[in-house]
Amino acid sequence: MVADLVDVVRQLATPEFEQQKKMLDFLYEALTILDRKADALMAFNAILVAAAAFAIERGGVLATSLWRRIGVIIVILTALGAAALNLGVARVKYGFLAGVTMADGKPQLEAEFKALAAVLADRTLDYQIGWWLSLAAVFLSAVLAFSLLFARKPASSRPIKPSATTSATRAPSTSVRPPPVPAE
C-alpha cells in the first residue's frame, strides 16, 4: 500500500525513526548539492559557448586555418554536451518519498533509500562526465587561443609596408593620370 505523505512525515518526526530521517536528509541534501553544482557548471559552459562564438565572430578565427575553425566548433559542441548532461542532473525526476510503503501502520523506507541512492549515483556519474567534458573544452580553448598568437594572417588582411628606398624616390600615386603625349 502506498503511504500517505502526511502520515509518513508525521511518523518520521518521532524518535523511533530518527536514524531513517537522518538517512533521508543526507540523500536529499546530497541531491540538492549536486543540483547546485550542476547549475554552476551549466553557467560555466554557457560562458565557454559565448567565448567560442565571440572567437568566431570577432576573434578572426574564420580567417585562420580550417583546423582552428573545427576546433572552435568542437569546443562549442563539447560544452553543449556537458551542459546537456548537467541538465539531466538538475532535473527533479524523483517523487518526494514516493517509494515509501506502509506496513503495520509504520513507513517502510528501504525502497525509498534504494531509489534515492540509485538516482544519486546516476546523477553523480552524469555530473562527473559533464565536468570532464567541460575541462576538455577549456583545454581545447586554451590551445586554440595560444595558437592564434602565432597564426599568420591571410595576405588580404596584412597591411602593405612600403620600403624605405622606394617611398623616398617614388612620387605619390594619384588616381588621375596625365593624357598621353602624341608621337611626332
VMD Tcl script that builds the backbone (N, CA, C; Angstrom):
set m [mol new atoms 552]
animate dup $m
set s [atomselect $m all]
$s set {name element resname resid chain x y z} {
  {N N MET 1 A 0.846 -1.185 0.000}
  {CA C MET 1 A 0.000 0.000 0.000}
  {C C MET 1 A 0.887 1.243 0.000}
  {N N VAL 2 A 0.612 2.174 -0.878}
  {CA C VAL 2 A 1.364 3.415 -0.959}
  {C C VAL 2 A 0.972 4.284 0.231}
  {N N ALA 3 A 1.983 4.879 0.832}
  {CA C ALA 3 A 1.753 5.637 2.054}
  {C C ALA 3 A 1.264 7.047 1.747}
  {N N ASP 4 A 0.473 7.567 2.650}
  {CA C ASP 4 A 0.048 8.960 2.597}
  {C C ASP 4 A 1.229 9.815 3.061}
  {N N LEU 5 A 1.582 10.823 2.298}
  {CA C LEU 5 A 2.756 11.636 2.586}
  {C C LEU 5 A 2.686 12.275 3.974}
  {N N VAL 6 A 1.522 12.741 4.368}
  {CA C VAL 6 A 1.374 13.385 5.680}
  {C C VAL 6 A 1.648 12.383 6.789}
  {N N ASP 7 A 1.145 11.161 6.647}
  {CA C ASP 7 A 1.389 10.135 7.670}
  {C C ASP 7 A 2.877 9.801 7.762}
  {N N VAL 8 A 3.527 9.696 6.618}
  {CA C VAL 8 A 4.956 9.366 6.612}
  {C C VAL 8 A 5.755 10.468 7.290}
  {N N VAL 9 A 5.491 11.700 6.933}
  {CA C VAL 9 A 6.236 12.822 7.532}
  {C C VAL 9 A 5.978 12.892 9.029}
  {N N ARG 10 A 4.765 12.690 9.426}
  {CA C ARG 10 A 4.414 12.714 10.855}
  {C C ARG 10 A 5.186 11.625 11.604}
  {N N GLN 11 A 5.258 10.435 11.060}
  {CA C GLN 11 A 5.956 9.350 11.742}
  {C C GLN 11 A 7.476 9.538 11.711}
  {N N LEU 12 A 7.977 10.153 10.640}
  {CA C LEU 12 A 9.421 10.410 10.587}
  {C C LEU 12 A 9.865 11.415 11.640}
  {N N ALA 13 A 8.940 12.198 12.134}
  {CA C ALA 13 A 9.262 13.195 13.163}
  {C C ALA 13 A 9.353 12.570 14.558}
  {N N THR 14 A 8.994 11.306 14.697}
  {CA C THR 14 A 9.065 10.651 16.010}
  {C C THR 14 A 10.476 10.140 16.259}
  {N N PRO 15 A 10.845 9.977 17.536}
  {CA C PRO 15 A 12.199 9.483 17.862}
  {C C PRO 15 A 12.486 8.084 17.313}
  {N N GLU 16 A 11.460 7.295 17.117}
  {CA C GLU 16 A 11.638 5.936 16.618}
  {C C GLU 16 A 12.279 5.913 15.225}
  {N N PHE 17 A 12.044 6.926 14.412}
  {CA C PHE 17 A 12.540 6.979 13.046}
  {C C PHE 17 A 13.675 7.994 12.873}
  {N N GLU 18 A 14.380 8.314 13.944}
  {CA C GLU 18 A 15.449 9.326 13.882}
  {C C GLU 18 A 16.559 8.934 12.891}
  {N N GLN 19 A 16.982 7.678 12.927}
  {CA C GLN 19 A 18.048 7.223 12.023}
  {C C GLN 19 A 17.596 7.269 10.563}
  {N N GLN 20 A 16.382 6.813 10.294}
  {CA C GLN 20 A 15.885 6.826 8.924}
  {C C GLN 20 A 15.727 8.255 8.410}
  {N N LYS 21 A 15.288 9.141 9.302}
  {CA C LYS 21 A 15.155 10.557 8.914}
  {C C LYS 21 A 16.517 11.146 8.565}
  {N N LYS 22 A 17.539 10.802 9.329}
  {CA C LYS 22 A 18.886 11.288 9.031}
  {C C LYS 22 A 19.372 10.763 7.679}
  {N N MET 23 A 19.054 9.519 7.368}
  {CA C MET 23 A 19.453 8.961 6.078}
  {C C MET 23 A 18.734 9.663 4.931}
  {N N LEU 24 A 17.441 9.905 5.109}
  {CA C LEU 24 A 16.692 10.635 4.071}
  {C C LEU 24 A 17.229 12.046 3.907}
  {N N ASP 25 A 17.496 12.710 5.028}
  {CA C ASP 25 A 18.049 14.064 4.962}
  {C C ASP 25 A 19.374 14.077 4.211}
  {N N PHE 26 A 20.216 13.080 4.491}
  {CA C PHE 26 A 21.504 13.004 3.805}
  {C C PHE 26 A 21.312 12.838 2.303}
  {N N LEU 27 A 20.474 11.907 1.890}
  {CA C LEU 27 A 20.287 11.643 0.465}
  {C C LEU 27 A 19.697 12.850 -0.260}
  {N N TYR 28 A 18.686 13.479 0.340}
  {CA C TYR 28 A 18.089 14.645 -0.314}
  {C C TYR 28 A 19.060 15.834 -0.319}
  {N N GLU 29 A 19.842 15.994 0.735}
  {CA C GLU 29 A 20.833 17.082 0.754}
  {C C GLU 29 A 21.923 16.834 -0.291}
  {N N ALA 30 A 22.343 15.584 -0.441}
  {CA C ALA 30 A 23.350 15.259 -1.463}
  {C C ALA 30 A 22.816 15.568 -2.858}
  {N N LEU 31 A 21.557 15.239 -3.114}
  {CA C LEU 31 A 20.957 15.568 -4.405}
  {C C LEU 31 A 20.860 17.077 -4.612}
  {N N THR 32 A 20.557 17.805 -3.548}
  {CA C THR 32 A 20.477 19.275 -3.641}
  {C C THR 32 A 21.846 19.874 -3.961}
  {N N ILE 33 A 22.873 19.383 -3.300}
  {CA C ILE 33 A 24.232 19.874 -3.556}
  {C C ILE 33 A 24.637 19.576 -4.996}
  {N N LEU 34 A 24.328 18.384 -5.449}
  {CA C LEU 34 A 24.646 18.011 -6.826}
  {C C LEU 34 A 23.893 18.893 -7.820}
  {N N ASP 35 A 22.648 19.225 -7.518}
  {CA C ASP 35 A 21.874 20.129 -8.370}
  {C C ASP 35 A 22.544 21.495 -8.465}
  {N N ARG 36 A 23.008 22.012 -7.350}
  {CA C ARG 36 A 23.670 23.334 -7.349}
  {C C ARG 36 A 24.973 23.308 -8.141}
  {N N LYS 37 A 25.737 22.241 -7.957}
  {CA C LYS 37 A 26.991 22.129 -8.696}
  {C C LYS 37 A 26.722 22.030 -10.197}
  {N N ALA 38 A 25.695 21.285 -10.566}
  {CA C ALA 38 A 25.339 21.149 -11.983}
  {C C ALA 38 A 24.897 22.500 -12.547}
  {N N ASP 39 A 24.142 23.276 -11.767}
  {CA C ASP 39 A 23.735 24.616 -12.210}
  {C C ASP 39 A 24.948 25.498 -12.480}
  {N N ALA 40 A 25.919 25.459 -11.571}
  {CA C ALA 40 A 27.128 26.274 -11.746}
  {C C ALA 40 A 27.911 25.828 -12.974}
  {N N LEU 41 A 28.001 24.524 -13.195}
  {CA C LEU 41 A 28.736 24.030 -14.355}
  {C C LEU 41 A 28.016 24.380 -15.652}
  {N N MET 42 A 26.691 24.381 -15.630}
  {CA C MET 42 A 25.949 24.807 -16.828}
  {C C MET 42 A 26.218 26.274 -17.139}
  {N N ALA 43 A 26.283 27.116 -16.110}
  {CA C ALA 43 A 26.592 28.536 -16.323}
  {C C ALA 43 A 27.999 28.686 -16.909}
  {N N PHE 44 A 28.945 27.906 -16.401}
  {CA C PHE 44 A 30.306 27.945 -16.919}
  {C C PHE 44 A 30.341 27.513 -18.381}
  {N N ASN 45 A 29.601 26.470 -18.716}
  {CA C ASN 45 A 29.555 26.013 -20.111}
  {C C ASN 45 A 28.926 27.062 -21.018}
  {N N ALA 46 A 27.966 27.808 -20.503}
  {CA C ALA 46 A 27.374 28.897 -21.285}
  {C C ALA 46 A 28.433 29.960 -21.593}
  {N N ILE 47 A 29.300 30.237 -20.638}
  {CA C ILE 47 A 30.387 31.196 -20.855}
  {C C ILE 47 A 31.354 30.668 -21.913}
  {N N LEU 48 A 31.662 29.369 -21.862}
  {CA C LEU 48 A 32.543 28.777 -22.876}
  {C C LEU 48 A 31.938 28.888 -24.280}
  {N N VAL 49 A 30.656 28.611 -24.387}
  {CA C VAL 49 A 29.997 28.708 -25.693}
  {C C VAL 49 A 30.004 30.152 -26.189}
  {N N ALA 50 A 29.732 31.097 -25.282}
  {CA C ALA 50 A 29.737 32.512 -25.669}
  {C C ALA 50 A 31.133 32.956 -26.105}
  {N N ALA 51 A 32.157 32.521 -25.393}
  {CA C ALA 51 A 33.525 32.883 -25.760}
  {C C ALA 51 A 33.904 32.293 -27.122}
  {N N ALA 52 A 33.499 31.061 -27.363}
  {CA C ALA 52 A 33.792 30.438 -28.662}
  {C C ALA 52 A 33.042 31.153 -29.783}
  {N N ALA 53 A 31.807 31.539 -29.535}
  {CA C ALA 53 A 31.042 32.282 -30.542}
  {C C ALA 53 A 31.684 33.642 -30.806}
  {N N PHE 54 A 32.182 34.278 -29.752}
  {CA C PHE 54 A 32.886 35.551 -29.924}
  {C C PHE 54 A 34.158 35.350 -30.754}
  {N N ALA 55 A 34.872 34.256 -30.497}
  {CA C ALA 55 A 36.096 33.981 -31.259}
  {C C ALA 55 A 35.787 33.792 -32.737}
  {N N ILE 56 A 34.644 33.195 -33.024}
  {CA C ILE 56 A 34.258 33.020 -34.422}
  {C C ILE 56 A 33.880 34.365 -35.037}
  {N N GLU 57 A 33.060 35.113 -34.325}
  {CA C GLU 57 A 32.520 36.359 -34.875}
  {C C GLU 57 A 33.557 37.486 -34.924}
  {N N ARG 58 A 34.222 37.727 -33.806}
  {CA C ARG 58 A 35.109 38.896 -33.716}
  {C C ARG 58 A 36.592 38.562 -33.589}
  {N N GLY 59 A 36.899 37.342 -33.240}
  {CA C GLY 59 A 38.291 36.998 -32.958}
  {C C GLY 59 A 39.117 36.607 -34.158}
  {N N GLY 60 A 38.525 36.588 -35.316}
  {CA C GLY 60 A 39.289 36.282 -36.514}
  {C C GLY 60 A 39.521 34.802 -36.750}
  {N N VAL 61 A 38.795 33.941 -36.069}
  {CA C VAL 61 A 39.006 32.511 -36.257}
  {C C VAL 61 A 38.589 32.072 -37.651}
  {N N LEU 62 A 37.564 32.704 -38.201}
  {CA C LEU 62 A 37.122 32.327 -39.542}
  {C C LEU 62 A 38.183 32.620 -40.595}
  {N N ALA 63 A 39.038 33.601 -40.328}
  {CA C ALA 63 A 40.071 33.969 -41.301}
  {C C ALA 63 A 41.317 33.109 -41.155}
  {N N THR 64 A 41.364 32.245 -40.161}
  {CA C THR 64 A 42.549 31.410 -39.955}
  {C C THR 64 A 42.322 30.033 -40.546}
  {N N SER 65 A 43.118 29.103 -40.131}
  {CA C SER 65 A 43.104 27.771 -40.741}
  {C C SER 65 A 41.844 26.975 -40.413}
  {N N LEU 66 A 41.646 25.954 -41.210}
  {CA C LEU 66 A 40.480 25.083 -41.063}
  {C C LEU 66 A 40.493 24.369 -39.721}
  {N N TRP 67 A 41.672 23.934 -39.258}
  {CA C TRP 67 A 41.720 23.184 -38.003}
  {C C TRP 67 A 41.298 24.059 -36.826}
  {N N ARG 68 A 41.547 25.367 -36.872}
  {CA C ARG 68 A 41.092 26.250 -35.791}
  {C C ARG 68 A 39.568 26.400 -35.821}
  {N N ARG 69 A 39.024 26.526 -37.016}
  {CA C ARG 69 A 37.555 26.619 -37.126}
  {C C ARG 69 A 36.906 25.344 -36.607}
  {N N ILE 70 A 37.449 24.198 -36.982}
  {CA C ILE 70 A 36.910 22.926 -36.487}
  {C C ILE 70 A 37.089 22.831 -34.974}
  {N N GLY 71 A 38.231 23.292 -34.481}
  {CA C GLY 71 A 38.483 23.272 -33.040}
  {C C GLY 71 A 37.464 24.083 -32.261}
  {N N VAL 72 A 37.102 25.246 -32.770}
  {CA C VAL 72 A 36.105 26.078 -32.082}
  {C C VAL 72 A 34.743 25.396 -32.095}
  {N N ILE 73 A 34.403 24.765 -33.196}
  {CA C ILE 73 A 33.142 24.028 -33.264}
  {C C ILE 73 A 33.152 22.872 -32.255}
  {N N ILE 74 A 34.285 22.189 -32.121}
  {CA C ILE 74 A 34.393 21.096 -31.143}
  {C C ILE 74 A 34.247 21.639 -29.723}
  {N N VAL 75 A 34.838 22.802 -29.440}
  {CA C VAL 75 A 34.680 23.422 -28.116}
  {C C VAL 75 A 33.199 23.677 -27.832}
  {N N ILE 76 A 32.505 24.245 -28.806}
  {CA C ILE 76 A 31.078 24.550 -28.617}
  {C C ILE 76 A 30.285 23.269 -28.384}
  {N N LEU 77 A 30.513 22.256 -29.205}
  {CA C LEU 77 A 29.766 21.009 -29.062}
  {C C LEU 77 A 30.092 20.293 -27.746}
  {N N THR 78 A 31.349 20.341 -27.328}
  {CA C THR 78 A 31.736 19.715 -26.064}
  {C C THR 78 A 31.078 20.425 -24.890}
  {N N ALA 79 A 31.102 21.747 -24.898}
  {CA C ALA 79 A 30.463 22.500 -23.818}
  {C C ALA 79 A 28.951 22.286 -23.803}
  {N N LEU 80 A 28.337 22.208 -24.975}
  {CA C LEU 80 A 26.897 21.941 -25.031}
  {C C LEU 80 A 26.575 20.530 -24.555}
  {N N GLY 81 A 27.433 19.569 -24.873}
  {CA C GLY 81 A 27.239 18.205 -24.374}
  {C C GLY 81 A 27.330 18.141 -22.860}
  {N N ALA 82 A 28.307 18.860 -22.298}
  {CA C ALA 82 A 28.440 18.910 -20.839}
  {C C ALA 82 A 27.223 19.569 -20.213}
  {N N ALA 83 A 26.737 20.630 -20.828}
  {CA C ALA 83 A 25.550 21.309 -20.303}
  {C C ALA 83 A 24.330 20.390 -20.369}
  {N N ALA 84 A 24.210 19.621 -21.443}
  {CA C ALA 84 A 23.068 18.701 -21.561}
  {C C ALA 84 A 23.115 17.631 -20.479}
  {N N LEU 85 A 24.302 17.111 -20.204}
  {CA C LEU 85 A 24.416 16.131 -19.119}
  {C C LEU 85 A 24.025 16.747 -17.776}
  {N N ASN 86 A 24.433 17.988 -17.566}
  {CA C ASN 86 A 24.118 18.638 -16.300}
  {C C ASN 86 A 22.658 19.059 -16.207}
  {N N LEU 87 A 22.014 19.239 -17.347}
  {CA C LEU 87 A 20.559 19.444 -17.308}
  {C C LEU 87 A 19.877 18.208 -16.739}
  {N N GLY 88 A 20.401 17.051 -17.079}
  {CA C GLY 88 A 19.868 15.806 -16.533}
  {C C GLY 88 A 20.107 15.686 -15.043}
  {N N VAL 89 A 21.185 16.276 -14.551}
  {CA C VAL 89 A 21.473 16.236 -13.115}
  {C C VAL 89 A 20.517 17.146 -12.362}
  {N N ALA 90 A 20.240 18.294 -12.914}
  {CA C ALA 90 A 19.469 19.308 -12.200}
  {C C ALA 90 A 17.958 19.094 -12.289}
  {N N ARG 91 A 17.517 18.071 -12.970}
  {CA C ARG 91 A 16.072 17.863 -13.101}
  {C C ARG 91 A 15.490 17.261 -11.824}
  {N N VAL 92 A 14.241 17.484 -11.616}
  {CA C VAL 92 A 13.543 16.888 -10.476}
  {C C VAL 92 A 12.706 15.749 -11.042}
  {N N LYS 93 A 13.259 14.551 -10.965}
  {CA C LYS 93 A 12.585 13.404 -11.539}
  {C C LYS 93 A 11.970 12.515 -10.468}
  {N N TYR 94 A 12.605 12.448 -9.332}
  {CA C TYR 94 A 12.141 11.536 -8.288}
  {C C TYR 94 A 10.977 12.160 -7.513}
  {N N GLY 95 A 10.061 11.344 -7.129}
  {CA C GLY 95 A 8.936 11.811 -6.308}
  {C C GLY 95 A 9.364 11.871 -4.848}
  {N N PHE 96 A 8.893 12.853 -4.161}
  {CA C PHE 96 A 9.261 13.018 -2.761}
  {C C PHE 96 A 8.629 11.910 -1.938}
  {N N LEU 97 A 9.457 11.045 -1.376}
  {CA C LEU 97 A 9.023 9.889 -0.578}
  {C C LEU 97 A 8.060 8.984 -1.344}
  {N N ALA 98 A 8.256 8.873 -2.647}
  {CA C ALA 98 A 7.351 8.078 -3.481}
  {C C ALA 98 A 7.529 6.582 -3.282}
  {N N GLY 99 A 8.693 6.165 -2.820}
  {CA C GLY 99 A 8.942 4.735 -2.650}
  {C C GLY 99 A 8.557 4.209 -1.282}
  {N N VAL 100 A 7.956 5.024 -0.439}
  {CA C VAL 100 A 7.604 4.613 0.918}
  {C C VAL 100 A 6.266 3.880 0.894}
  {N N THR 101 A 6.249 2.729 1.536}
  {CA C THR 101 A 5.006 1.980 1.724}
  {C C THR 101 A 4.735 1.858 3.224}
  {N N MET 102 A 3.516 1.486 3.563}
  {CA C MET 102 A 3.139 1.313 4.970}
  {C C MET 102 A 2.938 -0.174 5.240}
  {N N ALA 103 A 3.446 -0.619 6.362}
  {CA C ALA 103 A 3.231 -1.993 6.824}
  {C C ALA 103 A 3.009 -1.935 8.330}
  {N N ASP 104 A 1.906 -2.456 8.778}
  {CA C ASP 104 A 1.533 -2.421 10.200}
  {C C ASP 104 A 1.506 -0.990 10.734}
  {N N GLY 105 A 1.094 -0.057 9.890}
  {CA C GLY 105 A 0.972 1.334 10.312}
  {C C GLY 105 A 2.294 2.081 10.396}
  {N N LYS 106 A 3.381 1.466 9.941}
  {CA C LYS 106 A 4.704 2.097 10.004}
  {C C LYS 106 A 5.268 2.215 8.592}
  {N N PRO 107 A 5.945 3.335 8.300}
  {CA C PRO 107 A 6.528 3.504 6.959}
  {C C PRO 107 A 7.697 2.546 6.741}
  {N N GLN 108 A 7.746 1.971 5.575}
  {CA C GLN 108 A 8.845 1.109 5.149}
  {C C GLN 108 A 9.697 1.927 4.176}
  {N N LEU 109 A 10.903 2.220 4.573}
  {CA C LEU 109 A 11.727 3.187 3.834}
  {C C LEU 109 A 12.815 2.563 2.965}
  {N N GLU 110 A 13.000 1.268 3.009}
  {CA C GLU 110 A 14.089 0.640 2.255}
  {C C GLU 110 A 14.005 0.915 0.758}
  {N N ALA 111 A 12.829 0.801 0.191}
  {CA C ALA 111 A 12.678 1.052 -1.251}
  {C C ALA 111 A 13.019 2.507 -1.578}
  {N N GLU 112 A 12.639 3.430 -0.699}
  {CA C GLU 112 A 12.959 4.852 -0.906}
  {C C GLU 112 A 14.466 5.084 -0.842}
  {N N PHE 113 A 15.120 4.459 0.137}
  {CA C PHE 113 A 16.571 4.603 0.245}
  {C C PHE 113 A 17.269 4.084 -1.007}
  {N N LYS 114 A 16.850 2.932 -1.492}
  {CA C LYS 114 A 17.469 2.345 -2.684}
  {C C LYS 114 A 17.223 3.212 -3.915}
  {N N ALA 115 A 16.004 3.718 -4.055}
  {CA C ALA 115 A 15.687 4.561 -5.214}
  {C C ALA 115 A 16.494 5.863 -5.186}
  {N N LEU 116 A 16.569 6.496 -4.028}
  {CA C LEU 116 A 17.329 7.752 -3.922}
  {C C LEU 116 A 18.819 7.516 -4.132}
  {N N ALA 117 A 19.335 6.405 -3.591}
  {CA C ALA 117 A 20.758 6.101 -3.781}
  {C C ALA 117 A 21.063 5.857 -5.257}
  {N N ALA 118 A 20.155 5.193 -5.973}
  {CA C ALA 118 A 20.358 4.953 -7.403}
  {C C ALA 118 A 20.316 6.262 -8.191}
  {N N VAL 119 A 19.376 7.138 -7.852}
  {CA C VAL 119 A 19.286 8.448 -8.514}
  {C C VAL 119 A 20.554 9.244 -8.237}
  {N N LEU 120 A 21.023 9.233 -6.998}
  {CA C LEU 120 A 22.241 9.962 -6.631}
  {C C LEU 120 A 23.453 9.426 -7.395}
  {N N ALA 121 A 23.564 8.117 -7.507}
  {CA C ALA 121 A 24.698 7.526 -8.237}
  {C C ALA 121 A 24.638 7.885 -9.721}
  {N N ASP 122 A 23.458 7.799 -10.327}
  {CA C ASP 122 A 23.322 8.140 -11.750}
  {C C ASP 122 A 23.653 9.600 -12.010}
  {N N ARG 123 A 23.142 10.458 -11.176}
  {CA C ARG 123 A 23.381 11.898 -11.388}
  {C C ARG 123 A 24.817 12.283 -11.089}
  {N N THR 124 A 25.436 11.608 -10.132}
  {CA C THR 124 A 26.849 11.873 -9.862}
  {C C THR 124 A 27.690 11.502 -11.077}
  {N N LEU 125 A 27.386 10.375 -11.693}
  {CA C LEU 125 A 28.114 9.971 -12.898}
  {C C LEU 125 A 27.897 10.980 -14.024}
  {N N ASP 126 A 26.660 11.414 -14.240}
  {CA C ASP 126 A 26.384 12.425 -15.269}
  {C C ASP 126 A 27.150 13.711 -14.995}
  {N N TYR 127 A 27.188 14.130 -13.745}
  {CA C TYR 127 A 27.913 15.349 -13.383}
  {C C TYR 127 A 29.412 15.181 -13.657}
  {N N GLN 128 A 29.969 14.031 -13.272}
  {CA C GLN 128 A 31.396 13.804 -13.483}
  {C C GLN 128 A 31.750 13.810 -14.969}
  {N N ILE 129 A 30.937 13.173 -15.781}
  {CA C ILE 129 A 31.202 13.172 -17.231}
  {C C ILE 129 A 31.094 14.603 -17.770}
  {N N GLY 130 A 30.073 15.335 -17.332}
  {CA C GLY 130 A 29.926 16.731 -17.749}
  {C C GLY 130 A 31.112 17.579 -17.320}
  {N N TRP 131 A 31.625 17.318 -16.123}
  {CA C TRP 131 A 32.777 18.076 -15.613}
  {C C TRP 131 A 33.998 17.797 -16.485}
  {N N TRP 132 A 34.233 16.536 -16.826}
  {CA C TRP 132 A 35.381 16.196 -17.665}
  {C C TRP 132 A 35.239 16.782 -19.069}
  {N N LEU 133 A 34.022 16.790 -19.598}
  {CA C LEU 133 A 33.804 17.422 -20.908}
  {C C LEU 133 A 34.085 18.921 -20.840}
  {N N SER 134 A 33.667 19.560 -19.761}
  {CA C SER 134 A 33.949 20.990 -19.585}
  {C C SER 134 A 35.449 21.236 -19.505}
  {N N LEU 135 A 36.138 20.388 -18.783}
  {CA C LEU 135 A 37.594 20.514 -18.669}
  {C C LEU 135 A 38.251 20.349 -20.035}
  {N N ALA 136 A 37.766 19.409 -20.829}
  {CA C ALA 136 A 38.307 19.220 -22.181}
  {C C ALA 136 A 38.048 20.455 -23.037}
  {N N ALA 137 A 36.866 21.058 -22.903}
  {CA C ALA 137 A 36.548 22.265 -23.675}
  {C C ALA 137 A 37.452 23.421 -23.270}
  {N N VAL 138 A 37.746 23.547 -21.978}
  {CA C VAL 138 A 38.657 24.604 -21.507}
  {C C VAL 138 A 40.054 24.375 -22.065}
  {N N PHE 139 A 40.533 23.143 -22.009}
  {CA C PHE 139 A 41.863 22.831 -22.522}
  {C C PHE 139 A 41.964 23.140 -24.013}
  {N N LEU 140 A 40.967 22.699 -24.773}
  {CA C LEU 140 A 40.977 22.965 -26.214}
  {C C LEU 140 A 40.871 24.459 -26.501}
  {N N SER 141 A 40.092 25.185 -25.714}
  {CA C SER 141 A 40.005 26.641 -25.874}
  {C C SER 141 A 41.356 27.299 -25.636}
  {N N ALA 142 A 42.074 26.833 -24.620}
  {CA C ALA 142 A 43.399 27.394 -24.328}
  {C C ALA 142 A 44.377 27.103 -25.457}
  {N N VAL 143 A 44.325 25.899 -25.997}
  {CA C VAL 143 A 45.204 25.545 -27.122}
  {C C VAL 143 A 44.896 26.430 -28.329}
  {N N LEU 144 A 43.615 26.600 -28.620}
  {CA C LEU 144 A 43.226 27.443 -29.762}
  {C C LEU 144 A 43.634 28.901 -29.545}
  {N N ALA 145 A 43.406 29.409 -28.348}
  {CA C ALA 145 A 43.780 30.800 -28.060}
  {C C ALA 145 A 45.293 30.986 -28.190}
  {N N PHE 146 A 46.061 30.031 -27.675}
  {CA C PHE 146 A 47.508 30.119 -27.773}
  {C C PHE 146 A 47.956 30.035 -29.230}
  {N N SER 147 A 47.304 29.179 -30.010}
  {CA C SER 147 A 47.696 29.040 -31.413}
  {C C SER 147 A 47.396 30.306 -32.215}
  {N N LEU 148 A 46.388 31.050 -31.802}
  {CA C LEU 148 A 46.064 32.295 -32.512}
  {C C LEU 148 A 47.150 33.353 -32.333}
  {N N LEU 149 A 47.929 33.238 -31.268}
  {CA C LEU 149 A 49.031 34.183 -31.071}
  {C C LEU 149 A 50.072 34.056 -32.182}
  {N N PHE 150 A 50.201 32.848 -32.700}
  {CA C PHE 150 A 51.223 32.590 -33.713}
  {C C PHE 150 A 50.627 32.390 -35.100}
  {N N ALA 151 A 49.368 32.681 -35.256}
  {CA C ALA 151 A 48.696 32.475 -36.547}
  {C C ALA 151 A 49.161 33.527 -37.543}
  {N N ARG 152 A 49.379 33.087 -38.764}
  {CA C ARG 152 A 49.696 34.027 -39.840}
  {C C ARG 152 A 48.392 34.574 -40.362}
  {N N LYS 153 A 48.362 35.858 -40.538}
  {CA C LYS 153 A 47.163 36.475 -41.090}
  {C C LYS 153 A 47.145 36.260 -42.590}
  {N N PRO 154 A 45.954 36.126 -43.168}
  {CA C PRO 154 A 45.868 35.976 -44.625}
  {C C PRO 154 A 46.446 37.197 -45.325}
  {N N ALA 155 A 46.976 37.002 -46.542}
  {CA C ALA 155 A 47.627 38.084 -47.286}
  {C C ALA 155 A 46.688 39.268 -47.494}
  {N N SER 156 A 45.406 39.016 -47.648}
  {CA C SER 156 A 44.470 40.113 -47.902}
  {C C SER 156 A 44.279 41.014 -46.684}
  {N N SER 157 A 44.568 40.509 -45.488}
  {CA C SER 157 A 44.356 41.341 -44.306}
  {C C SER 157 A 45.646 41.956 -43.782}
  {N N ARG 158 A 46.805 41.608 -44.410}
  {CA C ARG 158 A 48.067 42.189 -43.975}
  {C C ARG 158 A 48.269 43.555 -44.615}
  {N N PRO 159 A 48.703 44.545 -43.823}
  {CA C PRO 159 A 48.978 45.855 -44.427}
  {C C PRO 159 A 50.258 45.790 -45.268}
  {N N ILE 160 A 50.283 46.557 -46.332}
  {CA C ILE 160 A 51.463 46.621 -47.197}
  {C C ILE 160 A 52.367 47.705 -46.650}
  {N N LYS 161 A 53.587 47.304 -46.339}
  {CA C LYS 161 A 54.554 48.253 -45.801}
  {C C LYS 161 A 55.497 48.668 -46.924}
  {N N PRO 162 A 55.523 49.956 -47.234}
  {CA C PRO 162 A 56.463 50.391 -48.281}
  {C C PRO 162 A 57.878 50.362 -47.722}
  {N N SER 163 A 58.838 50.036 -48.586}
  {CA C SER 163 A 60.228 50.017 -48.136}
  {C C SER 163 A 60.751 51.447 -48.074}
  {N N ALA 164 A 61.830 51.649 -47.349}
  {CA C ALA 164 A 62.383 52.993 -47.143}
  {C C ALA 164 A 62.955 53.564 -48.448}
  {N N THR 165 A 63.546 52.747 -49.299}
  {CA C THR 165 A 64.149 53.256 -50.532}
  {C C THR 165 A 63.091 53.601 -51.575}
  {N N THR 166 A 62.057 52.845 -51.679}
  {CA C THR 166 A 61.073 53.124 -52.711}
  {C C THR 166 A 60.146 54.260 -52.329}
  {N N SER 167 A 59.899 54.456 -51.059}
  {CA C SER 167 A 58.962 55.517 -50.683}
  {C C SER 167 A 59.581 56.898 -50.849}
  {N N ALA 168 A 60.908 56.992 -50.767}
  {CA C ALA 168 A 61.534 58.300 -50.890}
  {C C ALA 168 A 61.666 58.714 -52.352}
  {N N THR 169 A 61.869 57.776 -53.267}
  {CA C THR 169 A 62.086 58.126 -54.663}
  {C C THR 169 A 60.812 58.120 -55.486}
  {N N ARG 170 A 59.815 57.408 -55.061}
  {CA C ARG 170 A 58.595 57.295 -55.835}
  {C C ARG 170 A 57.669 58.462 -55.523}
  {N N ALA 171 A 57.091 59.006 -56.590}
  {CA C ALA 171 A 56.127 60.079 -56.415}
  {C C ALA 171 A 54.820 59.480 -55.922}
  {N N PRO 172 A 54.084 60.226 -55.150}
  {CA C PRO 172 A 52.809 59.684 -54.671}
  {C C PRO 172 A 51.896 59.408 -55.856}
  {N N SER 173 A 51.210 58.306 -55.777}
  {CA C SER 173 A 50.325 57.941 -56.885}
  {C C SER 173 A 49.009 58.689 -56.754}
  {N N THR 174 A 48.462 59.014 -57.898}
  {CA C THR 174 A 47.155 59.667 -57.934}
  {C C THR 174 A 46.255 58.840 -58.824}
  {N N SER 175 A 45.002 59.035 -58.635}
  {CA C SER 175 A 44.061 58.272 -59.474}
  {C C SER 175 A 43.878 58.920 -60.837}
  {N N VAL 176 A 44.305 60.150 -61.009}
  {CA C VAL 176 A 44.168 60.827 -62.294}
  {C C VAL 176 A 45.516 60.784 -62.984}
  {N N ARG 177 A 45.524 60.262 -64.212}
  {CA C ARG 177 A 46.771 60.175 -64.976}
  {C C ARG 177 A 46.780 61.296 -66.036}
  {N N PRO 178 A 47.940 61.830 -66.318}
  {CA C PRO 178 A 48.002 62.861 -67.357}
  {C C PRO 178 A 47.737 62.237 -68.747}
  {N N PRO 179 A 47.245 63.033 -69.669}
  {CA C PRO 179 A 46.986 62.467 -71.000}
  {C C PRO 179 A 48.286 62.091 -71.680}
  {N N PRO 180 A 48.254 61.091 -72.550}
  {CA C PRO 180 A 49.465 60.667 -73.235}
  {C C PRO 180 A 49.955 61.752 -74.219}
  {N N VAL 181 A 51.230 61.817 -74.375}
  {CA C VAL 181 A 51.840 62.779 -75.300}
  {C C VAL 181 A 51.820 62.196 -76.692}
  {N N PRO 182 A 51.293 62.970 -77.710}
  {CA C PRO 182 A 51.245 62.421 -79.075}
  {C C PRO 182 A 52.668 62.250 -79.646}
  {N N ALA 183 A 52.883 61.243 -80.397}
  {CA C ALA 183 A 54.188 60.991 -81.012}
  {C C ALA 183 A 54.318 61.848 -82.267}
  {N N GLU 184 A 55.482 62.388 -82.525}
  {CA C GLU 184 A 55.664 63.268 -83.691}
  {C C GLU 184 A 56.252 62.596 -84.856}
}
mol reanalyze $m
mol bondsrecalc $m
mol representation Tube
mol addrep $m
